[in-house]
Amino acid sequence: MVSASEDFSHKLIIIGDSTASIYDDSLFPRIGWGQILQAFLKSEDITVIDKALSGRSSKSYFTDPDGWVTVLNNLTEGDYLFIQFGHNDQKDDDRHTDPYTTYQEYLSIYIDSTRARGAYPVLLTPIHRNYWNGDIINDSHGDYPPAMRALAEEKEVPLIDLHAKTKALFEQLGPEFTTSEIFMNLPEGIWIYYPDGNLDNTHFQENGAFEICKLIIGGISELTAQPEMTLLQDAIVPAGRVIAMPSPDLSGIIRGMGVYSVGQELILTAADRPGYTFLSWTENDTLYSDKNSINLVLDDSLRELVANYGVVFNVTLKQLPGFYGILEGHGYYLPGEEVTIIATPKEGYMFNNWQKDDVVITTDSMYTFIMEEENVIYTATFEEFLGSTEIDDFEDVRVYPNPNNGNFRITGIDHDSYVEIFSPQGELVFISVASDNQQDLKMDLKKGIYLIRIKYHEKIMVFRLVVE
């Protein structure tokens, strides 16, 4: 009999086919049952390692370099090996095995090798496919399940009869629910990675894998006659699901939903997709949070949240004749939202106007409007600042603006110089003569962006001034 210690976790290694194997996020909600079994077992006692490989039979798993040889090298005393094959053994290709000869022979190799390492094999019969005759499941596995049952009895190996258990479960749930909620039959327009829907009567949605794991945990609990199963039975914990869907469908990508041990903390994150923006999380039609990333605890067998999204319109900003300014305000906005776009010319250039569809909208560099069109494009036009074609560096001249009141100080001047201030539209709004080394210029400039031009020693220098 095995026992747990505080600093050691026994491994539960799964070998099998695609019904148990791991799938990445790009195939969600497709899930293999081995991918989520850990949630049903205390991780400090049992570490689940899913080594199932899609498309493998008992024969091809043995010969695959990523299959049996890697598992055998990692089996240690006190570990468990869950063995589930049959889906692909019946295929008419080089994976094929005969139920009562080669199928049992390969299963025997796994059983005997596992026991030789001091580990414990457990057999699992293949899971029914979603094939029906009225309200009765059709058996598509032939002699493979009874051949595994016979081998388990002969070798006194613990057996979890998923073939029998899934028949009972699916017939209890009925053809319609089993088809749409257990197997990977998806309607179009709902799942991010299956926008055109999906038809698959072999592999499982997350809910299907969850139900299979519940059958497996039930099977473990029933194996009271085998003392080596005690540690697994003692490690069982309740598990549940966190369901988090975007509304409307296909409007966002949700991370963090899945199967967890009850009491486990998790993080849900809602990311936007083009044309939508996140608004809030709701649970049972009640506001949960307006933050796109939330922490929660699975405190029951099921938590179901909705990430609410709003349709947004796009603002695109362009500039002509070249990249002579900095544009702000592009992006996505809700219909009816107030939008402000700003064009800031670079030194040596001035802003002319904002245009839409080649029509001048305003000559103000800052323009505010209400978002009413799905996609709107504004173009900022600039031109080279008059008299600034011969700009030279002034090593000693500095301008120190005070953006709060429009005043500024000029230092480094030792000769009479003209100081001119222009609005972004090129209008002269101030002119003065500076003759001292420190020239304080006081004026009441309105909020905006200005250009200061200093004529000094027959040279010209341009500065940018922002009044907030």
N, C-alpha and C positions, 0 to 999 in steps of 0.2 A: 504494500500500500504506500502511496506517496503522501507527503505532507508538505504544507507550505511553511516557509520561514520568512522572517521580516525582510531579509535582504536577498531573497531569491524568488524569481518568478519562473514557473514552468512554462514551456512553449506548447502551444497548440498549433500545429502546422497543418494546413489544408492543402491537399492535392486533388485535382479534378479538372473539370472543363469550364466552359464559359458561363455556366449558370452560377459558379462560385467565384469567378476570377474578378480582378480589380479593373475598374474603368476610370479614366481621367474625367475631369470636369466637362470636357468638350462633348461627352456622350450623355451627360445627365439629362433625364432621370434614370438612365440605364445603370443598374447596380447589381453586382454579384453578391450573393448572400454572405460569402466569406469576407467581403469588404467591410461589413458592419457588425460582424459577430462580436467584436471586442466590447461593444457597448453593453452586452448582456453578461459580461464576466468581469470580475474585479481584476484590474490590470496589475495590481501588486501581487496577485497570486497566479494569474494566467496571462501570458502574452500571446495574442493571436497573430500568426504569420500566414498570410494568404499566398500560397505558391501555386494556386490553380492557374492553368494556362488555357486560353480559349482554343477550341478546335481539337483538343487532344483526347485520345482514347486511352484506355489502360495500357495499350501497347505503345502508342506514339509518345506518351508521357515518359515511358521508361527509356526510350531511345533519344529523346530530346536533350541536347546539352544543357538547356536551362531547366530541365525537369528533374527527374529522380536523382541523378548524381549530385545535384546541388542540395537537395533536401536531405539525402542520406548523410552527407558530410556534416550537416548541422543538427542531426538528431542526437540527443543526449539522454541519459537515464532520467526517467520520470516525465519525459515529454509525452504528448499525445499526437497521433497522426490520424486525421480525419480523411477518409478515402472515399471519393464519390466519382464513379465513372459509369458510362453506359450510353450517354447521348450519342457519342461518336464511334463507339465500338460497333454499332450496327451499320455504319457507313460502308458503302461498297467501293472501298479504295484501300490504300496500304495501311489505313488505321484499323481495318476490320479485325475483329476477334470473334471466335465462336463461343457462345455463352457457357457451355459446359466443358470446354477444353481450354483454349488460349485465354479467354477472359478470366476464368478462375486461376489459371497459371500466373498471369501477371498480377492479379490481386494477391495471390499467395506470396509472390516475391516481396511485395510491399509489406505484407503482414509479418512474414518471417524475418525480414531484414530489420524491421522496426523492433520486434521483440529481442533480436540479437543485440540491439543497442540498449536494452533495458527500458525502452519506451513502450507506449501502449497504443495499438491500432484500434480504430473504430471505423466500421463500414457504414456507408450511407447509400441506400438505393437511389437510383435516378429519379428526378422530379418529373411529374407528368407535364407534357406539353399541353397547350390550350386547344385540344382537339375534342369535339363534342359529338355526341349522338343524342340530340334532344337535350335533356337535362343530365345526361350521364356522360362522364369523361371516357373518351376512347383511349385504350391502352396502346401506346405507340412504341413500347420498349420490348415487347415480346418476352423472350426467356431470360433476359438479362437480370431483371429483379429477382425472380425465383432462383436463378443460379447464384446470385450473391447471398440470398438468404440461406441457401443450402451450404455454401462455403462457410458462412458465419457460424452455423450450427456445428459443422464438422470441425472447425478450428477453434471453437469456443471464443469467438471474437464478438465484442459488443456491437450490436446492429441498431441503427436508427432507420426505420423503414419509411423514408420520405416518399416512396412511391405510394404506399398505402395512405400515409398522412395527407399528402397533397390531393389525392383523389377525394378523400373525405372533406377536406377544406374547400376545394374548388366547387364540389357539388353542393356544399352548404351555402357558399356565396352565390352560386348560380352563374350561368354562362355570361350574362351581360356584365356583371360586376367584375368577374374574373378577367374578362377580355379587356375591359377599359381601365381597371384599377390595379391589376396584378401584373399583367404582361405588357410588353412595350408596344401597345397599340395606342397611338397618340393622335388626337385631332390636329388639324392644321391651325396655324395662327396662335398657338398658345406657348409652346416651348421654344426658347431662344435657339437651341441647336437643332430643332426639328420644325422649322417654320412651315414646311409642307406636310407635316404629320409623319406618322410611321406605322408600319404594319409588321409585327413580330410576335409570334406565338410561342417562342422558346425562352426568351430572356425577360428579365424582370425590371419593372419600375422600382423605385425606392420602396414604395409601399409593398410590392410583391416580395422583395428581398427581406423586408422587415417581417412579413408574415412567415416566410420560410424559416428565418432565424427563431421565431417563436416556436415553430414546430420542432426545430433542432433542440432548443433549450428544454422543451417538454420531453423530447426523447431522452436527453441526458438524465433528467429527473426520474424517468421510469427505469433506468438501468441500475436498480438497487441490488441486483444479485451479483454484480461485478464490483468487488471492493476497490479496484483501481479507479473507478469513476467517482469516488467520494470527493476528491479534491475539486473536480469540476462542479459537482453538485453544490459544494459549499461556496464556490466562487460566483454562483449565479446572482445577478442583481437585476432589478427591474429596469427596463429601457423604454424609451419613448421617441417620438418624432417631433421635430420642429419643422413645420411647413411654412414657407414664406414665399408668396407669389406676388408678382407686380400687377398693378391695376392701373390702366388697362393692360391686356396681354401684350407681351413683347416690348413693353415700354422700358424695361430695365433689366439689369443683371444682378441677381441676388447671390451673395456668398455667405456661407455659414449654416444654411439649413441642412438637415440631415437627421441621423439617428444617434442618440446620446444616452448615456446612463442617466436615470432620474437623479436630479440633484446636481448635475454637471453644469458648470458655467460655460457660456458660449458667446460669440460675437456675431451679430448679423450686420451685413453691410449691403447697402443698395447703391448700385452705380447707374448713372444715366446712360441712355442710348440716344443717338442723334434724333432730335425732334421732341425730346421729352426732358422734364426736369423733376427730380424727387421733391415731394411735398411733405409726406408724413408716413409714419407707421401707425396702423390701427390694429387692434385686437378685439374681436367680438364687436366690431363697429364703434369701438371707443378709441380715442386718440391715445397712443402709447408714447410716441416721441416724434419730434420734428427734426431729429438728427439722423443723418443717413446711416450712421454706424451706432449700433446699440448693444449693450450688454444685457443678457438675461439668463435666467436659470430655468432649466427644464424641471419644473416642480410637479409634473404630472405625466401621464402617458402620451399626451399630445398638446402641443401649443401651435396655434395657427394664426399667423400674422399676415397682414397685407401691406405691401409697400405701395403707397399711392403716388402716382405720377401725374403731372399736368403737361398738356401739349404746349410746346414752345415754338416761337417763330425765330428765324435767324436774321441777324443784322451783319452784313458784310461791308467792310470799309476798304476802299481803294484810294489811290492817290495818283495824280498826274502833275507834271510830266514824268517824274521819277520819284525816288524815295527821299524827298526833301523835308519830310516832317514825321512826327510821331502821332499815330492815330489811336484814340481810346474809345471804347464803347462797343466794339464788335462782340458778337456772341449770341446766346439764346436768351429769349425773354418770353414771359407769359403774355398772351393776348391781353391788351388793355393796360399793360405795364408802361410806366413812363421811362423813356430811354434818353440818355444824354450822350452825345458823341462830341469829342473834342479833337481838334487838329492843332498840334503845336509845331510851328516851323523850326527847322534847324537853323543854326547860325548862318547868316548870309542869305537867308530866304525869307519870304513872307507869304502868309496865307491869303488866298484870293476869295474862294467861296466853296460851299458845299453844293454838289449837284446830284440830282437824281434823274435818271433817264435823260441825261444831257441837258437838263433844265436846272438853272440856278435856283436853289432853295433859299439860301441865306448867305450873306457875306460875313456873318459872325462865326468865329472859329468854334464857339460852343453852341450846339444846337440841340434842343429838347423836343421830342415828339412822342406820341402815343403809339404803341405797337399794335398795328391793325392788319398788317400783311404777313403772309406766311414766310416769305423771303424778300428782304429789301436790301438794296445796294445803294450806298452813298459814296460819292467820289469827292475827295478833297483836292483842290487844285492849288498849286504853289507857283511862285516865280522867284527868280533871283532878286535879291534886295538891291534897289537902285543905289549905285555908288559904292557897292561893297565888292566890286570885282577885284580890287587891289588890296585885299586885307592882308596886313602884316602882323606879326606877333609884336606886342609891346611888352618887353620884359619887365618894365617897372610900373606900368599902369594897371591898376586894379579897380574893379567896381564891386562895392559891397552893398547889395540891396537889402532893404527891410521889407519882406513880403507882406507884413501886416498893415503897413500904412503907405506904401508906395515911395517912401523916402529912400535915398541911397547916398553913398559916399564914394567919391572918386579920389584915389591916391596915386602918387607917382607923376603928377603933371607939373612941369616946371616952365610951361610956356602956355600962352593963351590958346585955348582950344574950344571949339564949338561942340556942345553936347546937344544932340537931338534925340527925341523919343518918338517912336512911331507905333501906332496900333498894329495889330496883325494884318489889318487891311491896307497898311501902308500910309495911313493918315498921320501927318505930323501933329502931335499933341503937346509938344513941349520943346522949347529951344532956349539955350542959355550959353553963357561964356564962362568957362572955368579957367582960372588963372593961378590958383594957389595949389600948393602941394597936396593939401587935404581940402577938397571942395565938398561941402555938404549941400545937397540940393533937396529942397523940401517942396513937395507938391502932393496934391490929393488925387492920386490915380485910382480909378475904379478897378474893381476886381477883374483880372484878366492877364493876358500875356503880352509883353511889349518887347520891342527891340530898341536898344540904346546905341546910337552911332556917335563915335567921338572922332572929330577931325583934329589930328595932332601932328605937327611938323609935316604937313602936306600928305599925311597918311591917314588911313581910315581904320578904325577898329569897331567891331560890332559885338555887343553883349546881349544876352537874353535876360529879361526881368519878369518874374512872376509875382503878381500881387494877389494874395489869397483873401 
